[in-house]
Amino acid sequence: MLNRYPLWKYILILFVIVLGFIYAAPNLYSPDPAIQITGQSSSLVVDQTALTKAKKALDDKGIAYFGETLGEKSILIRFTSAEVQREARETVQLALSRDYVVALNQASNTPDWLQSLGASPMKLGLDLSGGVHFLLEVDTLDAVSKRQETNATELRRQWREAEARYEGRVVADSNNVIEARFPDADERSKAISVVRSEFPQLVWTTDERNDKYFLQLTMSETAIREIEDYAVSQNLVTLRNRVNELGVSEPLVQRQGRNRIVVELPGVQDTAEAKRVIGKTANLEFRLEAEPNTPVTQREEFGFRSDEGSRFGRTAWLERTPIITGENVSNAKPNTDFQTGLPKVDITLDSEGGTKMHRATRNNIGRAMGVLFVETKTEDKRSFNSKGEEVIISERVVEKKIISLATIQGALGVQFQITGLDSPAEASELALLLRAGALAAPMFFVQESTIGPSLGAENIELGLISVQLGLALVLLFMFICYRVFGFAANIALAANIVLLVAIMSIFGATLTLPGIAGIVLTVGMAVDANVLIFSRVREELKNGLQAQSAISAGFDRAFTTILDANITTFIVAVILFGIGSGPVKGFAVTLMIGILTSMFTAILVTRAVVNLIYGGKKVQKLWI
């Protein structure tokens, strides 16, 4: 029978629309400003004690809060406004130790029954909802100091090869000046020849004191600027990789000034997790255990977990110069040691790192090698200025600990494993940091704040009005021009928008202001398909077909035209997504999803409604 769907098809269409309503519904609930507390390390459990300390600090400060939640990995405390939220973050961070990260966030108000179904609101871009702003400063002085230490080590080696005899230590001082002492002018001349040929980045001066001949070496301004630029650029790449590993949607990571980096995370994100991972200035150093006769100036002492189980049960001396660092790691994956059941990280080195590791382990079989975990943290402390006003001072603390100390059984190559980790979560985090790349220099949080919508409330309001006005005019036009068929098209159009929002929410797509423009275009394209169908029905009626036959012919014969038009538009959207960035991608994503939903609603939903109205009935006249 013409214009009658089987029962299963009606049920399927109804099921899809109801599902769309369920997964679009969370977008009706606005989030609350909140702070999120997590451990500085993945292995640190956030418990009731931390929540009690945070609440006491807020109570003592007279800061109102509500809806505190203790989860498996974090604590969430809600506030009534963004101003109170920022004050609360500073208060709680000071109350807790540096083992905790306190970050600004937005707490979802999605009902539990929707969350149990996996429903969540779609993410909004910085231009619509604002987000969290981090300003980080790269410690370029540290990068310069490390390079000068490397220069000092290389100078000693090359001078020995050139038989240029020097006296005493050749190290860089606190001002990054390398001073070497020579017994006579000839030996110093040999050293200067090596510097001229092999170290063009160093500027040298000479001096004579107490019948000794001195050579001072500093880095040129050009070399210092190159090191600083490299450090910031490398940290910028590493930060982008870390953000990508976190799966943050539409982030902004860019350089600001000479040594600062801005990171902006839009929408409702796990900002505490992001802050913890982004701010990790951790790195690995692989060092040989120092032999008993090694001079103190060439070795360092670090704590590590002994077999008794305490975190720092005893200490070990490691050589000051590392074999390789995390910069030589090309890949890292968390795993489990099947023999012991303990977590581990499988490491793959680049060719340079593999060569250095092979050479060092081949020549030192039987000695122990330690994996040193180096982490720089920032600790906030209360202080008072000259006026007696309370201020917050950030102090930088460097922590170094041995996470693995094992005897070298044979020569290692580009692949090996790290053990001695506390938990699978710690192994996953370490692998993430190593995959993202090593930091060329430590970074520190200078500023953290919430940011408002970048395009302004007026632009956002106008964008929303454009959607509402466009939708209202389209609905009115369709109803006036096509009567009953227009009513069916309007139902399909409403279902189209619901499905579009639901799919963007399910897949975590980010809605931006250009994305709203994509929704407006989708509305037009959805009714355009219906206009083609209804115009075809009119033509069939004019050609003398009966009402039921005209309806069937109109839907069937317009399908090819609709399909061709949508395929070409979809191809353009894919190209925009592939080569575009930021706002262009936001527009392309919305357009692609909108094309798919409009094809479904314009053809299936509209026809289902028309079938319910006219199908199986004797119709003398169509209201179209």
Backbone torsions as a table, in degrees:
resi	resn	phi	psi	omega
1	MET	NA	137.9	-178.3
2	LEU	-65.0	145.5	171.4
3	ASN	57.0	41.1	173.1
4	ARG	-132.8	120.8	174.7
5	TYR	-84.5	149.0	170.6
6	PRO	-65.9	158.5	-175.6
7	LEU	-58.0	-38.5	-176.6
8	TRP	-63.6	-31.0	-179.0
9	LYS	-72.2	-39.5	175.2
10	TYR	-61.7	-42.3	-179.6
11	ILE	-64.2	-40.6	-179.9
12	LEU	-63.7	-45.7	180.0
13	ILE	-62.7	-44.0	178.8
14	LEU	-62.7	-40.2	179.1
15	PHE	-61.8	-44.1	-179.7
16	VAL	-63.5	-42.6	-178.8
17	ILE	-67.4	-42.9	177.8
18	VAL	-62.6	-41.5	177.2
19	LEU	-61.1	-39.7	177.4
20	GLY	-61.8	-43.5	177.9
21	PHE	-60.5	-40.7	-178.9
22	ILE	-63.2	-46.8	-174.9
23	TYR	-83.4	-12.2	173.1
24	ALA	-89.2	-22.2	-174.8
25	ALA	-57.8	-37.6	-178.8
26	PRO	-57.2	-22.0	-179.7
27	ASN	-71.5	-8.2	177.6
28	LEU	-82.7	-12.3	-175.3
29	TYR	-106.1	115.4	-178.9
30	SER	-75.5	141.7	179.7
31	PRO	-78.8	163.1	177.1
32	ASP	-103.5	145.5	170.7
33	PRO	-61.4	140.3	-176.2
34	ALA	-154.0	165.1	168.3
35	ILE	-116.0	146.8	-178.8
36	GLN	-121.3	131.4	-177.8
37	ILE	-114.1	123.3	175.4
38	THR	-133.4	169.1	177.7
39	GLY	-76.8	147.3	176.3
40	GLN	-62.0	-30.1	176.5
41	SER	-116.6	149.7	179.6
42	SER	-62.8	-24.7	-177.8
43	SER	-81.3	-11.4	-178.8
44	LEU	-81.4	123.7	-179.8
45	VAL	-87.9	126.3	176.2
46	VAL	-87.1	117.0	-171.9
47	ASP	-121.5	-171.3	-177.7
48	GLN	-62.7	-30.8	-179.9
49	THR	-61.3	-44.4	178.9
50	ALA	-64.4	-40.0	178.8
51	LEU	-64.0	-41.7	179.2
52	THR	-62.2	-43.4	177.9
53	LYS	-62.1	-42.4	-179.0
54	ALA	-64.8	-44.0	-179.5
55	LYS	-66.1	-38.3	178.8
56	LYS	-64.5	-41.8	179.0
57	ALA	-63.1	-40.3	178.4
58	LEU	-67.6	-41.0	178.3
59	ASP	-64.0	-42.7	179.8
60	ASP	-63.2	-32.5	-178.7
61	LYS	-86.6	-8.7	-179.4
62	GLY	74.0	30.2	-179.6
63	ILE	-95.3	123.4	-178.3
64	ALA	-79.4	138.3	179.6
65	TYR	-146.8	168.1	177.3
66	PHE	-157.8	162.3	172.1
67	GLY	64.7	38.9	177.5
68	GLU	-68.6	138.0	-175.9
69	THR	-131.4	129.3	176.1
70	LEU	-103.1	109.4	179.8
71	GLY	-98.0	-171.3	-178.6
72	GLU	-69.9	-35.6	-175.2
73	LYS	-122.6	-6.6	-174.8
74	SER	-154.4	166.5	175.1
75	ILE	-118.1	137.7	179.3
76	LEU	-124.3	124.9	178.8
77	ILE	-122.9	127.2	-174.5
78	ARG	-97.3	153.1	179.8
79	PHE	-137.5	168.9	-174.6
80	THR	-87.2	-20.8	-177.3
81	SER	-150.1	163.2	-179.9
82	ALA	-68.6	-31.9	179.3
83	GLU	-64.5	-45.4	178.1
84	VAL	-65.7	-36.5	-179.4
85	GLN	-59.9	-45.3	-178.7
86	ARG	-66.6	-42.6	178.1
87	GLU	-63.2	-38.3	-180.0
88	ALA	-65.5	-38.4	-179.3
89	ARG	-61.0	-46.4	179.8
90	GLU	-63.4	-40.9	-178.2
91	THR	-64.8	-46.4	-177.5
92	VAL	-70.2	-37.4	179.6
93	GLN	-62.6	-37.9	178.0
94	LEU	-69.4	-33.2	-177.5
95	ALA	-73.8	-32.0	-179.2
96	LEU	-94.5	161.5	179.3
97	SER	-76.5	173.1	-179.8
98	ARG	-71.5	-1.8	176.0
99	ASP	-74.9	-8.1	-178.0
100	TYR	-115.6	148.8	174.0
101	VAL	-111.6	126.7	176.6
102	VAL	-113.5	118.5	-174.8
103	ALA	-127.9	152.4	174.6
104	LEU	-74.1	143.0	180.0
105	ASN	-154.6	177.9	172.7
106	GLN	-123.7	127.9	-176.0
107	ALA	-93.2	125.1	-178.3
108	SER	-69.4	143.7	175.8
109	ASN	-107.2	17.4	179.0
110	THR	-61.4	129.5	180.0
111	PRO	-57.1	152.6	-176.8
112	ASP	-60.5	-36.3	-176.2
113	TRP	-68.3	-30.3	175.0
114	LEU	-74.2	-41.2	178.5
115	GLN	-62.6	-34.8	179.2
116	SER	-64.8	-22.2	177.3
117	LEU	-92.5	3.2	-179.8
118	GLY	82.1	15.3	-179.1
119	ALA	-85.5	137.3	178.1
120	SER	-150.5	155.6	-179.2
121	PRO	-69.5	153.2	177.7
122	MET	-73.1	154.5	-178.9
123	LYS	-77.6	142.9	177.3
124	LEU	-109.3	141.7	-179.6
125	GLY	-72.0	171.5	179.8
126	LEU	-60.1	-31.1	-177.6
127	ASP	-72.9	-17.9	-179.0
128	LEU	-104.3	-46.7	-172.6
129	SER	-112.1	-10.0	-170.7
130	GLY	76.0	-157.2	-178.3
131	GLY	172.5	-149.8	-179.1
132	VAL	-113.0	134.5	-176.8
133	HIS	-112.4	124.2	174.3
134	PHE	-116.3	133.6	172.6
135	LEU	-116.0	118.1	-177.1
136	LEU	-114.6	144.8	178.5
137	GLU	-112.7	129.9	179.7
138	VAL	-88.2	128.6	179.8
139	ASP	-80.0	81.7	-177.1
140	THR	-68.9	-25.8	177.0
141	LEU	-61.9	-36.7	178.1
142	ASP	-64.9	-39.8	178.6
143	ALA	-63.5	-41.0	178.5
144	VAL	-65.5	-40.6	-180.0
145	SER	-63.8	-42.6	179.2
146	LYS	-63.5	-40.6	179.2
147	ARG	-64.6	-38.5	179.9
148	GLN	-69.1	-34.0	174.4
149	GLU	-63.5	-40.0	176.7
150	THR	-64.0	-40.8	177.5
151	ASN	-60.5	-40.8	-179.9
152	ALA	-63.2	-43.0	178.1
153	THR	-62.3	-43.3	-179.0
154	GLU	-69.6	-35.2	176.9
155	LEU	-61.2	-45.9	-179.8
156	ARG	-58.4	-43.2	-178.9
157	ARG	-64.8	-46.0	-176.5
158	GLN	-70.5	-34.8	176.7
159	TRP	-65.8	-38.2	176.8
160	ARG	-63.4	-41.9	179.0
161	GLU	-65.4	-34.5	179.9
162	ALA	-85.8	0.6	179.7
163	GLU	59.7	38.4	173.7
164	ALA	-95.3	104.4	-174.0
165	ARG	-77.1	126.4	175.4
166	TYR	-121.3	162.2	-177.8
167	GLU	-116.7	143.0	175.8
168	GLY	75.2	-159.0	-175.8
169	ARG	-89.3	147.7	174.0
170	VAL	-121.2	92.4	-178.1
171	VAL	-136.9	163.5	177.1
172	ALA	-88.2	134.3	178.9
173	ASP	-86.0	-172.2	-176.0
174	SER	-65.0	-20.1	178.1
175	ASN	-96.9	12.8	179.8
176	ASN	61.9	34.1	175.3
177	VAL	-106.8	126.5	176.8
178	ILE	-96.5	121.5	178.4
179	GLU	-118.2	127.8	178.9
180	ALA	-120.9	143.8	-179.5
181	ARG	-112.3	136.5	-177.3
182	PHE	-126.7	151.2	-177.1
183	PRO	-72.9	-27.5	-179.6
184	ASP	-153.1	174.0	-175.9
185	ALA	-68.2	-32.3	-178.5
186	ASP	-65.6	-42.5	178.9
187	GLU	-64.6	-38.0	178.0
188	ARG	-66.9	-36.5	178.4
189	SER	-63.2	-40.5	176.0
190	LYS	-59.5	-43.7	-179.3
191	ALA	-64.0	-40.7	-179.9
192	ILE	-63.9	-36.9	178.5
193	SER	-61.7	-39.8	177.9
194	VAL	-65.1	-41.5	-179.4
195	VAL	-63.9	-43.0	-179.0
196	ARG	-62.1	-38.5	-174.7
197	SER	-87.1	-35.1	-172.1
198	GLU	-108.5	-17.5	-175.7
199	PHE	-129.9	66.0	-178.9
200	PRO	-64.8	-16.9	-179.1
201	GLN	-79.7	-7.4	-177.7
202	LEU	-100.6	138.9	175.4
203	VAL	-105.9	128.6	-173.8
204	TRP	-118.9	149.8	173.2
205	THR	-136.4	157.6	-178.1
206	THR	-117.3	160.9	-179.0
207	ASP	-159.8	148.7	175.7
208	GLU	-124.3	127.4	177.8
209	ARG	-143.3	132.6	175.8
210	ASN	52.2	45.9	178.4
211	ASP	61.2	22.8	175.9
212	LYS	-119.0	152.7	-176.0
213	TYR	-111.9	120.6	-174.0
214	PHE	-111.2	151.4	176.9
215	LEU	-132.7	120.1	177.9
216	GLN	-106.4	135.3	-178.6
217	LEU	-128.0	128.3	175.3
218	THR	-128.2	160.9	178.1
219	MET	-83.8	144.0	178.8
220	SER	-69.9	159.6	178.5
221	GLU	-60.6	-36.8	178.5
222	THR	-63.8	-43.0	-179.9
223	ALA	-65.8	-40.6	179.3
224	ILE	-63.0	-44.2	179.3
225	ARG	-63.2	-39.2	178.4
226	GLU	-63.6	-40.8	178.9
227	ILE	-65.1	-43.8	179.8
228	GLU	-63.2	-43.8	179.1
229	ASP	-63.4	-40.3	179.0
230	TYR	-64.9	-42.8	-178.8
231	ALA	-61.2	-45.7	-179.4
232	VAL	-67.7	-42.4	-179.3
233	SER	-64.4	-42.8	179.6
234	GLN	-65.3	-42.2	177.6
235	ASN	-65.3	-33.4	177.8
236	LEU	-64.4	-44.5	178.2
237	VAL	-63.7	-43.1	-179.3
238	THR	-63.5	-42.2	178.8
239	LEU	-62.4	-42.6	178.8
240	ARG	-62.5	-40.2	178.0
241	ASN	-64.6	-40.3	179.9
242	ARG	-66.0	-42.0	178.6
243	VAL	-63.8	-40.8	178.2
244	ASN	-63.8	-38.1	177.9
245	GLU	-63.9	-32.5	179.8
246	LEU	-75.2	-17.2	-179.4
247	GLY	77.2	25.5	179.2
248	VAL	-72.2	133.1	-175.4
249	SER	-87.6	135.2	175.1
250	GLU	48.2	52.6	178.8
251	PRO	-80.0	163.8	173.1
252	LEU	-119.7	118.9	178.0
253	VAL	-131.4	110.5	-176.7
254	GLN	-149.0	159.3	-179.0
255	ARG	-79.6	145.8	176.3
256	GLN	-135.4	115.6	-179.9
257	GLY	71.1	-156.1	-173.4
258	ARG	-78.7	-37.7	-172.4
259	ASN	-141.1	28.0	-179.6
260	ARG	-125.0	154.0	-179.3
261	ILE	-132.3	134.4	178.4
262	VAL	-103.0	132.0	174.4
263	VAL	-125.4	123.9	178.5
264	GLU	-124.5	126.0	-177.5
265	LEU	-114.3	120.0	-175.8
266	PRO	-86.0	156.5	167.1
267	GLY	71.3	-166.3	-179.0
268	VAL	-82.0	101.9	-178.2
269	GLN	-123.8	166.4	170.7
270	ASP	-82.4	80.0	-171.9
271	THR	-69.1	-28.9	177.8
272	ALA	-65.3	-43.8	176.9
273	GLU	-62.8	-43.1	180.0
274	ALA	-62.9	-44.9	-179.7
275	LYS	-63.2	-39.9	-178.5
276	ARG	-65.2	-44.3	-177.7
277	VAL	-76.9	-41.0	179.1
278	ILE	-63.2	-41.1	-176.3
279	GLY	-81.3	-3.4	179.3
280	LYS	-66.0	116.5	174.8
281	THR	-102.9	37.4	-175.8
282	ALA	-80.6	150.0	175.5
283	ASN	-150.9	161.8	177.0
284	LEU	-110.2	144.6	172.1
285	GLU	-131.7	129.8	178.7
286	PHE	-101.5	113.7	-175.9
287	ARG	-127.9	149.1	173.4
288	LEU	-77.0	146.2	173.8
289	GLU	-68.9	133.9	-176.1
290	ALA	-69.1	140.2	175.9
291	GLU	-76.5	155.9	-173.7
292	PRO	-56.0	-32.3	-176.6
293	ASN	-90.5	8.2	179.8
294	THR	-70.8	131.4	178.4
295	PRO	-58.2	147.8	-178.2
296	VAL	-59.9	-32.3	-178.6
297	THR	-69.1	-13.8	-177.6
298	GLN	-111.3	14.6	179.8
299	ARG	-145.2	160.2	179.4
300	GLU	-135.7	151.5	-177.7
301	GLU	-106.8	133.0	-179.1
302	PHE	-136.8	152.9	176.5
303	GLY	-89.2	153.8	174.9
304	PHE	-157.0	166.6	-176.9
305	ARG	-75.2	126.1	178.0
306	SER	-87.7	177.5	-178.7
307	ASP	-65.1	-19.5	-179.6
308	GLU	-71.6	-15.7	173.3
309	GLY	107.4	-12.9	179.0
310	SER	-72.3	153.1	-173.8
311	ARG	-64.3	-40.3	177.0
312	PHE	-127.3	70.2	-175.6
313	GLY	-68.9	-34.2	177.9
314	ARG	-153.5	-176.0	-178.2
315	THR	-122.6	163.8	177.2
316	ALA	-143.7	149.7	177.5
317	TRP	-95.4	128.7	176.3
318	LEU	-117.7	152.1	176.3
319	GLU	-63.9	145.1	-176.1
320	ARG	-68.4	-35.4	-177.5
321	THR	-88.3	121.5	-179.6
322	PRO	-75.7	154.9	173.2
323	ILE	-71.6	-54.4	174.4
324	ILE	-143.8	169.9	175.5
325	THR	-125.9	-178.1	179.5
326	GLY	-62.1	-17.2	178.6
327	GLU	-64.3	-22.0	-178.7
328	ASN	-90.5	1.8	-179.6
329	VAL	-86.8	122.6	179.9
330	SER	-97.3	-23.7	178.5
331	ASN	-156.6	151.0	179.1
332	ALA	-151.1	133.2	-179.0
333	LYS	-133.2	133.2	175.7
334	PRO	-72.9	146.8	-177.8
335	ASN	-156.1	-177.7	178.3
336	THR	-126.6	133.1	176.6
337	ASP	-73.9	114.0	-175.2
338	PHE	-67.2	-23.6	-179.6
339	GLN	-77.2	-41.2	-176.6
340	THR	-105.3	-18.0	-176.8
341	GLY	76.4	9.3	-178.0
342	LEU	-94.3	153.7	180.0
343	PRO	-70.2	152.1	177.1
344	LYS	-150.0	170.4	175.4
345	VAL	-127.0	123.4	177.1
346	ASP	-84.7	122.9	-173.9
347	ILE	-107.5	138.1	170.7
348	THR	-123.5	125.5	-178.3
349	LEU	-96.0	160.4	171.3
350	ASP	-76.9	176.5	-174.7
351	SER	-62.4	-40.5	179.4
352	GLU	-64.5	-45.6	179.5
353	GLY	-65.1	-38.6	178.0
354	GLY	-62.5	-39.8	179.5
355	THR	-65.2	-45.7	-179.9
356	LYS	-64.3	-42.4	-179.8
357	MET	-65.4	-41.8	180.0
358	HIS	-63.4	-44.3	-178.6
359	ARG	-64.6	-43.0	-177.5
360	ALA	-68.4	-42.7	-177.7
361	THR	-75.7	-33.5	179.0
362	ARG	-62.4	-36.0	-177.1
363	ASN	-90.5	-1.1	-176.3
364	ASN	-134.7	37.0	177.3
365	ILE	-63.0	132.5	-177.5
366	GLY	101.6	-20.3	176.0
367	ARG	-87.6	162.2	179.3
368	ALA	-93.3	145.6	175.5
369	MET	-121.6	131.3	-179.6
370	GLY	-104.9	144.1	172.9
371	VAL	-103.0	111.0	-174.8
372	LEU	-96.8	125.2	178.3
373	PHE	-99.1	114.2	-176.6
374	VAL	-109.1	123.7	-176.9
375	GLU	-136.9	132.6	177.5
376	THR	-107.0	125.5	-178.6
377	LYS	-120.4	160.7	175.2
378	THR	-114.5	127.4	-179.1
379	GLU	-116.7	124.3	178.5
380	ASP	-85.4	134.2	178.9
381	LYS	-135.2	149.1	176.6
382	ARG	-81.6	142.1	175.5
383	SER	-149.4	178.3	-179.4
384	PHE	-130.0	136.1	179.7
385	ASN	-84.3	-173.5	-176.5
386	SER	-64.9	-22.2	179.3
387	LYS	-89.1	1.7	-178.8
388	GLY	82.4	9.6	-179.6
389	GLU	-86.5	141.5	179.7
390	GLU	-74.9	129.9	178.4
391	VAL	-131.4	161.3	178.6
392	ILE	-105.7	126.1	179.8
393	ILE	-114.6	131.8	178.2
394	SER	-96.9	124.2	178.0
395	GLU	-110.4	140.3	-179.6
396	ARG	-94.5	127.8	-177.1
397	VAL	-123.0	127.6	178.7
398	VAL	-103.8	123.7	178.5
399	GLU	-113.7	133.1	177.7
400	LYS	-128.5	129.7	179.7
401	LYS	-145.8	147.9	177.8
402	ILE	-87.0	122.7	178.8
403	ILE	-100.2	-11.6	177.8
404	SER	-156.3	135.0	176.9
405	LEU	-141.4	105.3	-173.4
406	ALA	-134.7	153.0	179.4
407	THR	-78.1	136.2	179.1
408	ILE	-75.4	115.4	-179.3
409	GLN	-91.2	-23.5	-179.2
410	GLY	-167.5	174.0	-178.6
411	ALA	-68.2	130.4	178.9
412	LEU	-95.8	154.9	-179.8
413	GLY	-117.1	-137.0	-176.6
414	VAL	-82.3	-13.3	-178.2
415	GLN	-126.0	132.8	174.9
416	PHE	-162.3	-171.4	-175.7
417	GLN	-135.6	153.6	176.7
418	ILE	-111.6	127.8	176.8
419	THR	-118.6	-173.1	179.2
420	GLY	87.0	15.4	-179.3
421	LEU	-87.9	154.9	-174.4
422	ASP	-75.2	-38.4	-171.7
423	SER	-155.0	163.2	174.1
424	PRO	-58.8	-33.5	179.0
425	ALA	-63.9	-40.9	177.9
426	GLU	-66.0	-38.3	177.6
427	ALA	-63.8	-41.7	179.2
428	SER	-64.5	-42.2	-179.2
429	GLU	-66.6	-42.9	178.9
430	LEU	-63.0	-41.6	178.3
431	ALA	-63.2	-40.7	178.9
432	LEU	-60.9	-47.5	-178.1
433	LEU	-63.3	-39.1	-179.3
434	LEU	-71.3	-38.7	177.7
435	ARG	-64.1	-39.3	-177.4
436	ALA	-68.5	-20.2	179.3
437	GLY	110.4	151.6	-179.7
438	ALA	-79.9	149.8	175.0
439	LEU	-80.0	135.6	178.3
440	ALA	-75.0	-20.5	178.7
441	ALA	-157.2	153.4	178.4
442	PRO	-61.6	153.4	176.0
443	MET	-126.8	153.9	-178.6
444	PHE	-138.9	143.8	177.6
445	PHE	-73.3	121.1	176.8
446	VAL	-95.6	-36.0	-176.4
447	GLN	-151.6	143.4	173.4
448	GLU	-138.7	130.7	-179.1
449	SER	-157.9	162.6	170.8
450	THR	-88.1	145.3	-179.7
451	ILE	-119.1	143.1	179.3
452	GLY	-79.4	172.7	177.0
453	PRO	-55.1	130.1	-172.5
454	SER	-70.8	-22.1	-178.3
455	LEU	-94.9	-1.9	176.9
456	GLY	87.6	148.6	-176.4
457	ALA	-62.5	-35.1	-177.7
458	GLU	-65.6	-43.4	179.4
459	ASN	-63.8	-40.3	179.5
460	ILE	-64.9	-43.0	179.6
461	GLU	-62.2	-41.0	178.8
462	LEU	-65.8	-36.6	177.8
463	GLY	-63.6	-43.4	178.8
464	LEU	-67.1	-38.5	177.7
465	ILE	-62.9	-37.8	-180.0
466	SER	-62.5	-39.3	177.7
467	VAL	-65.6	-47.2	-177.8
468	GLN	-64.4	-45.1	-179.6
469	LEU	-65.6	-44.1	178.9
470	GLY	-61.5	-42.3	179.8
471	LEU	-64.9	-43.1	-179.0
472	ALA	-63.5	-43.5	-179.6
473	LEU	-66.3	-39.3	179.0
474	VAL	-65.0	-44.3	179.0
475	LEU	-60.6	-43.4	179.9
476	LEU	-64.8	-44.4	-179.8
477	PHE	-61.0	-45.7	-177.4
478	MET	-64.3	-39.3	-177.9
479	PHE	-69.3	-41.3	-178.9
480	ILE	-67.8	-42.4	-173.9
481	CYS	-80.0	-32.7	-171.2
482	TYR	-122.5	4.2	172.8
483	ARG	54.2	-117.9	-177.6
484	VAL	-62.9	-41.4	178.4
485	PHE	-65.5	-34.7	175.4
486	GLY	-64.7	-37.5	175.7
487	PHE	-60.6	-43.2	178.3
488	ALA	-63.8	-40.4	178.9
489	ALA	-65.1	-36.5	179.6
490	ASN	-66.3	-39.3	175.9
491	ILE	-62.1	-42.7	179.3
492	ALA	-65.2	-36.7	180.0
493	LEU	-66.3	-41.3	176.8
494	ALA	-62.9	-42.2	177.5
495	ALA	-63.7	-34.8	179.9
496	ASN	-62.0	-46.0	-179.5
497	ILE	-65.7	-40.8	178.4
498	VAL	-61.6	-45.5	-179.6
499	LEU	-66.3	-37.3	178.3
500	LEU	-61.5	-48.4	179.0
501	VAL	-64.0	-40.2	-178.9
502	ALA	-63.4	-45.4	-178.9
503	ILE	-65.8	-40.6	177.4
504	MET	-63.5	-35.2	178.3
505	SER	-70.2	-42.3	-177.5
506	ILE	-64.4	-44.2	-175.4
507	PHE	-90.4	2.8	176.0
508	GLY	71.3	24.1	177.0
509	ALA	-67.0	149.9	-177.8
510	THR	-100.7	127.3	178.9
511	LEU	-91.8	124.5	176.4
512	THR	-118.5	176.0	178.2
513	LEU	-61.8	-41.5	172.2
514	PRO	-61.0	-28.7	175.7
515	GLY	-65.0	-35.9	175.8
516	ILE	-63.4	-38.3	175.5
517	ALA	-60.8	-36.5	176.4
518	GLY	-64.4	-35.7	177.6
519	ILE	-66.0	-42.7	177.7
520	VAL	-59.4	-44.1	178.5
521	LEU	-64.1	-37.9	178.5
522	THR	-62.6	-40.3	177.2
523	VAL	-58.1	-45.3	179.1
524	GLY	-64.4	-40.9	-179.4
525	MET	-68.6	-34.9	-178.9
526	ALA	-64.5	-45.9	179.4
527	VAL	-74.1	-24.7	177.1
528	ASP	-60.6	-39.5	177.4
529	ALA	-63.5	-41.1	178.3
530	ASN	-67.0	-36.8	177.4
531	VAL	-61.1	-42.1	177.5
532	LEU	-61.0	-43.4	-179.1
533	ILE	-64.7	-48.3	-176.2
534	PHE	-67.5	-35.7	176.7
535	SER	-64.7	-36.5	178.3
536	ARG	-67.7	-37.6	177.4
537	VAL	-62.0	-43.0	178.3
538	ARG	-60.1	-42.8	-179.7
539	GLU	-62.8	-41.3	-179.7
540	GLU	-65.7	-36.0	176.4
541	LEU	-64.8	-41.3	178.5
542	LYS	-65.1	-29.6	179.4
543	ASN	-79.2	0.3	173.6
544	GLY	99.2	4.9	178.4
545	LEU	-72.3	150.8	174.7
546	GLN	-68.7	162.6	-174.0
547	ALA	-56.5	-50.0	-177.8
548	GLN	-63.8	-41.5	179.5
549	SER	-66.8	-37.9	179.7
550	ALA	-65.3	-40.3	177.5
551	ILE	-62.1	-48.4	-178.3
552	SER	-62.9	-44.2	-179.1
553	ALA	-67.4	-37.7	-179.3
554	GLY	-62.3	-46.0	179.0
555	PHE	-68.3	-42.4	-175.5
556	ASP	-70.2	-43.1	-173.9
557	ARG	-81.0	-22.1	177.0
558	ALA	-82.5	-14.1	-174.5
559	PHE	-59.6	-44.1	-176.9
560	THR	-62.8	-43.8	179.4
561	THR	-62.5	-44.1	179.3
562	ILE	-62.3	-43.8	-178.9
563	LEU	-62.1	-46.3	-179.8
564	ASP	-60.8	-45.1	-178.5
565	ALA	-63.1	-41.2	-178.3
566	ASN	-73.5	-34.3	178.7
567	ILE	-64.2	-45.0	180.0
568	THR	-63.6	-39.7	178.0
569	THR	-67.3	-37.4	179.1
570	PHE	-64.4	-39.2	178.6
571	ILE	-61.9	-43.3	178.1
572	VAL	-61.8	-40.9	179.3
573	ALA	-63.7	-39.4	178.4
574	VAL	-63.1	-42.2	178.7
575	ILE	-63.8	-43.3	177.4
576	LEU	-59.6	-40.9	179.5
577	PHE	-67.2	-37.0	-177.0
578	GLY	-71.5	-39.7	-174.1
579	ILE	-104.9	-12.9	-178.2
580	GLY	-85.6	177.1	177.1
581	SER	-149.5	154.4	175.3
582	GLY	57.5	-118.7	-176.0
583	PRO	-60.0	-35.5	-179.5
584	VAL	-64.0	-42.3	177.8
585	LYS	-64.3	-39.6	178.3
586	GLY	-59.9	-41.5	177.2
587	PHE	-64.9	-44.3	-176.6
588	ALA	-64.9	-41.6	-179.6
589	VAL	-61.5	-48.5	-179.7
590	THR	-62.0	-40.3	-178.7
591	LEU	-65.3	-43.1	-179.5
592	MET	-62.8	-47.2	179.4
593	ILE	-64.8	-40.5	179.9
594	GLY	-62.7	-36.5	178.0
595	ILE	-63.2	-44.0	-179.1
596	LEU	-65.0	-44.9	-179.1
597	THR	-69.0	-36.6	-179.7
598	SER	-67.9	-34.4	175.3
599	MET	-61.8	-42.6	-178.8
600	PHE	-66.6	-48.1	-174.5
601	THR	-75.3	-40.7	-176.2
602	ALA	-65.9	-32.7	-176.4
603	ILE	-96.0	-54.0	-174.2
604	LEU	-81.3	-49.7	-175.1
605	VAL	-67.8	-46.6	179.7
606	THR	-58.8	-45.3	-179.0
607	ARG	-66.4	-34.6	178.4
608	ALA	-62.4	-42.5	178.8
609	VAL	-66.6	-43.3	178.3
610	VAL	-62.3	-40.6	178.0
611	ASN	-62.0	-40.8	179.7
612	LEU	-65.0	-30.8	-178.2
613	ILE	-82.8	-44.4	-172.6
614	TYR	-111.6	-20.1	-171.8
615	GLY	-61.7	134.9	176.2
616	GLY	73.1	11.8	-179.6
617	LYS	-114.7	156.2	175.9
618	LYS	-86.1	108.1	-173.3
619	VAL	-110.7	124.9	178.4
620	GLN	-92.2	-32.3	-176.1
621	LYS	-144.1	137.2	177.4
622	LEU	-100.6	133.9	176.3
623	TRP	-87.2	84.4	-177.1
624	ILE	-144.0	NA	NA
